[in-house]
């Protein structure tokens, strides 16, 4: 950001910061700087009695091999100090200010961040509804590492009891945590220190519990924390979306609730608009999560979806999604369960790809669950109830159904809603 000291007068100024002093007829900037600095043209609205025009910014790099400046991305350059002089042809007043543009220094030498599992879609809310689940998730440890090139990140270690964990790459360009961390570093314009990342997987791969999103969310939050929490929630979600885009598609119904906690509605993607949905704090909500030993890659499960849908199904799913949102805000678990179970577009296409899923859903509801559906892309089945003890009974019936009808062993968790989202769990200050 470039700031100029001085009084407000309205006028549209175009200022050229170059190796020589330049002045406009009506008003402008003068600047003297060493030739090694970058130059740019900045059009901005300042004060004058005349009409003002819309602001825009174009940046240029002064090439040594050509007299013509070349465009470059101003945000991704580490520019040290400019002294800017503002002058107005109609006035004898001159004002100056010094602008320093540097990457933020680390606040901690190391941090550890946790991001929770998530349930995406929630039945009829494909790609725009999701919630966070307490107690299970991924953990990222991050430290300033002098052995890593400044501005870069390395993945030193990946651990966890997750099957197929060997599939995860330590190349940060091909790892969900690495991609999100790189994006967060770009947003912060980190150039002066290198970082080393360690990932502890608490979620199975391809489980439908937002495994990739939890890794990305924990990494983005860790980077943000180590540099003093300068990024907004939207920034963090956007950093994680870069990761999701590479592995499963551009959808935020896992990463948004993993970052924010609670229930989240994605109203729009371009631009990103997120709406937290507050479930009443005095209401009990338990998720029964039953995960069979069966991997359902998100890309494969998305490929099974119809490209077009009929108007009746559109109307039906829209009404169920609206009922689901209203139920969350009112804390009405009975209606929430009914809406959760009523998807007529996505679940009917995915359930046949998960052995025993239809039987598992029936078993959950017969055992007393308010509703049941596929969590995300699957294969995890999620049921909802208002009592932990009842949740364990429901889980037993669901596990048996997977074994009997799907010939699959399954594990179960009964967890509450995570209302906090991704967070810092430990840190070490710089000496």
C-alpha positions in Angstrom: 0.0 0.0 0.0 1.3 3.4 -0.9 0.4 6.3 1.4 1.0 10.0 0.7 0.9 12.6 3.5 -0.9 15.8 2.7 -4.3 17.5 2.6 -7.3 16.2 0.6 -8.1 17.9 -2.7 -10.0 16.0 -5.4 -8.1 15.1 -8.7 -7.2 12.0 -10.6 -3.4 11.7 -10.6 -1.2 9.4 -12.6 2.2 9.1 -11.0 5.3 7.6 -12.5 7.9 6.4 -10.1 11.1 6.1 -12.2 14.8 6.8 -12.1 14.2 10.4 -13.2 11.9 13.0 -11.7 8.7 13.5 -13.7 5.9 16.0 -13.2 2.4 16.2 -14.6 0.7 19.4 -15.7 -2.2 19.3 -13.3 -0.7 17.4 -10.4 1.7 14.5 -9.9 4.4 12.6 -8.0 8.1 13.1 -8.1 10.4 10.4 -7.1 14.1 9.8 -6.9 15.3 6.2 -6.4 18.4 4.1 -7.1 18.2 2.3 -10.5 18.0 -1.1 -8.7 14.5 -0.3 -7.4 11.3 -1.3 -9.3 9.3 1.4 -11.0 5.6 1.5 -11.6 2.7 3.6 -12.8 0.0 4.2 -10.2 -3.3 5.8 -11.1 -5.2 6.8 -8.0 -7.9 9.2 -6.8 -6.7 12.0 -4.5 -8.1 15.5 -3.7 -8.9 18.4 -5.9 -11.9 20.5 -6.8 -12.1 18.9 -10.2 -13.9 15.6 -11.0 -12.3 12.4 -9.9 -12.0 9.2 -11.9 -11.9 5.5 -10.9 -8.6 4.2 -9.5 -6.5 1.5 -11.1 -2.9 0.3 -10.7 -0.5 -1.0 -13.2 3.0 -2.1 -12.3 6.2 -2.2 -14.3 9.7 -3.6 -13.9 12.5 -1.4 -15.3 14.4 -3.8 -17.6 18.1 -3.3 -18.0 18.0 -4.7 -21.5 15.3 -2.5 -22.8 14.2 1.1 -22.5 10.6 0.0 -22.2 9.3 -1.2 -18.8 7.9 -4.7 -18.6 4.7 -5.6 -16.6 5.1 -7.6 -13.4 3.0 -8.5 -10.4 3.6 -5.9 -7.8 2.4 -8.1 -4.9 5.0 -10.7 -5.4 8.0 -8.5 -5.3 9.8 -7.5 -2.1 10.3 -3.8 -2.5 12.2 -2.1 0.3 11.8 1.7 0.7 10.4 4.5 -1.6 10.4 8.2 -0.8 7.5 9.7 -2.6 6.9 13.4 -3.2 3.5 14.7 -4.0 3.2 18.0 -5.7 0.4 20.0 -7.3 1.0 22.4 -10.2 -1.6 24.8 -8.9 -0.1 24.9 -5.4 3.3 25.5 -4.0 2.7 22.8 -1.3 4.8 19.6 -1.5 4.3 16.6 0.7 6.4 13.5 1.1 6.2 10.1 2.8 8.3 7.0 3.1 6.7 3.7 2.2 8.2 0.4 3.3 7.1 -2.8 1.7 8.5 -5.9 3.3 7.3 -9.4 4.1 6.1 -9.8 7.7 8.7 -11.3 10.1 7.8 -14.6 11.9 6.3 -14.2 15.4 7.0 -17.7 16.4 9.9 -20.1 15.7 7.4 -23.0 15.5 3.7 -23.6 15.7 1.3 -26.6 15.7 -2.2 -26.3 14.2 -5.2 -28.6 14.1 -8.0 -28.7 11.6 -11.2 -30.8 12.2 -12.9 -33.4 9.9 -15.9 -32.2 8.0 -19.2 -33.5 6.6 -19.8 -32.0 3.2 -23.1 -31.8 1.3 -25.3 -32.9 4.2 -27.6 -34.6 1.7 -29.2 -32.0 -0.6 -26.5 -29.3 -0.1 -24.0 -30.5 -2.8 -21.0 -28.2 -2.9 -22.6 -25.5 -0.8 -23.2 -26.9 2.7 -20.9 -28.5 5.2 -20.1 -28.7 8.9 -17.1 -29.5 11.1 -16.8 -32.5 13.4 -15.1 -32.4 16.8 -12.3 -34.6 17.9 -10.8 -36.0 14.7 -8.7 -34.2 12.1 -5.2 -33.5 10.9 -2.3 -31.7 12.6 0.5 -29.6 11.0 3.7 -28.6 12.8 5.5 -25.7 11.1 8.9 -24.2 12.0 11.3 -21.5 10.6 14.1 -23.5 9.1 17.4 -21.9 8.1 18.2 -25.0 5.9 15.2 -24.2 3.6 15.6 -21.6 0.9 14.0 -18.2 1.9 10.4 -18.0 0.6 10.1 -21.7 0.2 8.6 -24.6 2.2 9.7 -28.2 2.6 7.7 -31.2 4.0 10.0 -33.0 6.4 7.7 -35.7 7.7 4.3 -37.3 7.2 2.9 -39.6 9.9 -0.3 -41.3 11.0 -2.1 -44.6 11.2 -4.0 -43.9 8.0 -3.9 -46.8 5.5 -2.1 -45.9 2.2 -0.3 -43.0 3.9 2.6 -43.9 1.6 0.6 -42.4 -1.3 1.1 -38.9 0.1 3.9 -37.0 -1.5 6.5 -35.0 0.4 6.8 -32.6 -2.6 4.9 -29.5 -1.4 3.6 -28.9 -4.9 1.8 -32.3 -4.8 0.6 -32.4 -1.2 -2.6 -30.8 0.0 -0.9 -29.2 3.1 2.1 -28.0 0.9 -0.1 -26.4 -1.7 -2.2 -24.5 0.9 0.9 -23.4 2.8 2.5 -22.1 -0.4 -0.6 -20.1 -1.3 -0.7 -18.6 2.2 3.0 -17.7 1.9 2.2 -16.0 -1.4 -0.6 -14.0 0.1 1.8 -12.8 2.8 4.6 -12.2 0.3 7.1 -14.3 2.4 10.6 -13.9 0.9 13.0 -13.7 3.9 12.6 -17.1 5.7 12.1 -20.7 4.7 9.7 -23.1 6.5 9.6 -26.8 7.3 6.3 -28.6 7.6 5.4 -31.9 9.3 2.0 -33.5 8.7 0.2 -35.8 11.1 -2.8 -37.5 9.4 -5.6 -38.3 11.7 -8.1 -38.9 8.9 -8.1 -41.8 6.4 -7.6 -40.9 2.8 -10.6 -40.9 0.5 -13.0 -41.3 3.5 -15.5 -38.6 2.8 -14.5 -36.8 6.0 -12.6 -34.0 4.4 -9.1 -35.5 4.7 -7.5 -33.3 2.1 -9.3 -30.2 3.4 -8.1 -30.8 7.0 -4.5 -31.1 5.8 -4.9 -27.9 3.8 -6.7 -26.0 6.6 -4.2 -26.9 9.3 -1.3 -25.9 7.0 -2.8 -22.5 6.0 -3.6 -21.7 9.6 -0.1 -22.7 10.7 1.5 -20.3 8.2 -0.9 -17.5 9.2 -0.2 -18.0 12.9 3.6 -18.1 12.5 3.5 -14.7 10.8 1.1 -13.1 13.3 -2.4 -13.9 12.0 -2.5 -11.3 9.1 -4.8 -13.3 6.8 -8.6 -13.2 6.9 -10.9 -16.2 7.1 -11.7 -15.7 3.4 -8.0 -15.6 2.6 -7.4 -18.9 4.4 -10.3 -20.6 2.6 -9.1 -19.3 -0.8 -5.6 -20.7 0.0 -7.1 -24.1 0.8 -9.3 -24.0 -2.3 -6.1 -23.9 -4.4 -5.3 -27.3 -2.8 -8.8 -28.7 -3.2 -8.8 -27.7 -6.9 -5.8 -29.8 -7.6 -7.0 -33.0 -5.8 -10.8 -33.1 -6.0 -12.3 -30.0 -7.6 -13.0 -26.4 -6.7 -15.5 -26.7 -3.8 -15.4 -25.2 -0.4 -17.9 -27.3 1.5 -15.1 -29.1 3.3 -12.4 -26.4 3.6 -14.8 -23.6 4.8 -16.2 -25.5 7.8 -12.8 -26.9 8.6 -11.4 -23.3 8.8 -14.5 -21.7 10.4 -16.1 -24.5 12.4 -19.8 -25.1 12.8 -22.1 -25.2 9.8 -21.2 -23.1 6.7 -23.2 -22.1 3.6 -21.2 -21.2 0.5 -23.4 -18.6 -1.1 -21.1 -17.8 -4.0 -17.7 -18.9 -5.4 -17.0 -15.9 -7.7 -16.5 -14.0 -5.6 -16.3 -16.2 -2.6 -19.1 -15.6 -0.1 -19.3 -17.6 3.1 -22.2 -17.6 5.5 -21.8 -19.3 9.0 -25.0 -20.9 10.2 -25.2 -20.9 14.0 -26.6 -24.1 15.5 -28.1 -23.2 19.0 -25.5 -23.8 21.7 -28.1 -25.2 24.1 -29.0 -28.1 21.7 -27.2 -31.4 21.6 -26.1 -32.8 18.2 -24.1 -35.9 17.6 -22.8 -37.3 14.3 -22.5 -41.1 13.9 -19.7 -41.6 11.5 -19.2 -45.1 10.1 -16.3 -45.6 7.7 -15.9 -48.9 5.8 -12.6 -50.2 4.7 -13.2 -49.0 1.2 -11.7 -46.0 -0.6 -13.9 -43.7 -2.7 -11.7 -41.2 -4.5 -13.6 -37.8 -4.7 -12.8 -37.4 -8.5 -14.3 -40.8 -9.2 -17.4 -40.1 -7.2 -17.9 -36.7 -8.8 -17.6 -38.3 -12.2 -20.7 -40.4 -11.4 -22.9 -37.4 -11.1 -25.4 -36.3 -13.7 -24.6 -33.4 -15.9 -28.2 -32.3 -16.1 -31.2 -32.7 -13.8 -34.9 -32.3 -14.3 -37.0 -29.5 -12.9 -38.9 -31.7 -10.4 -35.6 -32.9 -8.8 -34.3 -29.3 -8.8 -37.3 -28.1 -6.9 -37.3 -31.0 -4.5 -33.6 -30.6 -3.6 -33.9 -26.8 -3.3 -36.7 -27.2 -0.8 -34.8 -29.8 1.2 -31.7 -27.7 1.3 -33.7 -24.7 2.5 -35.4 -26.9 5.2 -31.9 -28.1 6.2 -30.7 -24.5 6.7 -33.8 -23.5 8.7 -33.4 -26.7 10.8 -29.8 -25.9 11.7 -30.7 -22.3 12.7 -33.6 -23.5 14.8 -31.9 -26.5 16.3 -34.6 -28.8 15.0 -32.9 -32.2 14.8 -36.0 -34.0 13.6 -36.4 -31.8 10.6 -32.7 -31.7 10.0 -32.6 -35.5 9.8 -35.5 -35.6 7.4 -33.8 -33.0 5.1 -30.4 -34.7 5.4 -31.9 -38.0 4.2 -33.9 -36.6 1.2 -31.3 -35.9 -1.6 -32.7 -37.1 -4.9 -29.8 -36.0 -7.1 -26.3 -36.9 -5.8 -26.9 -39.8 -3.3 -28.8 -42.0 -5.7 -25.9 -42.0 -8.1 -23.2 -42.5 -5.4 -24.8 -45.0 -3.1 -24.6 -47.9 -5.5 -20.8 -47.4 -5.8 -20.4 -48.0 -2.0 -21.2 -51.6 -1.1 -24.0 -51.9 1.4 -24.8 -48.1 1.7 -28.5 -48.4 1.2 -28.8 -51.0 3.9 -26.6 -48.9 6.2 -28.9 -46.0 5.8 -32.0 -48.1 6.6 -30.3 -49.6 9.6 -29.4 -46.2 11.0 -33.0 -44.9 10.7 -34.5 -48.1 12.1 -32.1 -47.8 15.1 -33.4 -44.3 15.9 -31.3 -41.9 13.9 -33.1 -38.7 12.8 -31.5 -39.1 9.4 -28.6 -40.6 7.4 -26.7 -39.9 4.2 -23.3 -40.2 2.6 -20.7 -37.9 4.1 -19.1 -35.9 1.3 -18.2 -38.2 -1.6 -18.2 -41.3 0.7 -17.7 -44.0 1.7 -18.4 -42.8 5.2 -22.1 -42.9 6.2 -23.2 -40.1 8.6 -26.3 -40.3 10.8 -27.5 -37.6 13.3 -28.9 -38.0 16.8 -29.3 -36.0 20.0 -27.7 -38.5 22.5 -24.2 -40.0 22.6 -25.3 -43.3 24.1 -28.0 -43.7 21.4 -25.4 -42.7 18.9 -23.2 -45.7 19.8 -26.2 -48.1 19.4 -26.9 -46.6 16.0 -23.3 -47.1 15.1 -23.4 -50.8 15.9 -26.3 -51.3 13.6 -24.6 -49.4 10.8 -21.3 -51.4 11.2 -23.2 -54.7 11.1 -25.1 -53.5 7.9 -21.8 -52.8 6.2 -20.5 -56.2 7.2 -23.6 -58.1 6.2 -24.7 -56.3 3.0 -21.5 -54.8 1.8 -19.0 -57.4 3.0 -16.9 -54.6 4.4 -15.4 -54.1 7.9 -16.1 -50.6 9.3 -15.1 -48.4 12.1 -17.4 -46.0 14.0 -17.1 -42.6 15.7 -19.7 -40.6 17.6 -18.7 -37.0 17.6 -20.2 -33.6 18.3 -20.2 -30.5 16.2 -16.9 -28.6 16.1 -17.7 -25.0 16.7 -14.1 -23.6 16.6 -12.6 -24.7 13.3 -8.9 -24.9 12.6 -6.8 -23.5 15.4 -3.4 -23.0 16.9 -2.7 -25.6 19.6 0.9 -24.8 20.6 3.6 -22.3 19.7 7.2 -21.4 20.6 8.2 -17.7 20.5 11.3 -16.6 18.8 14.3 -16.0 21.1 
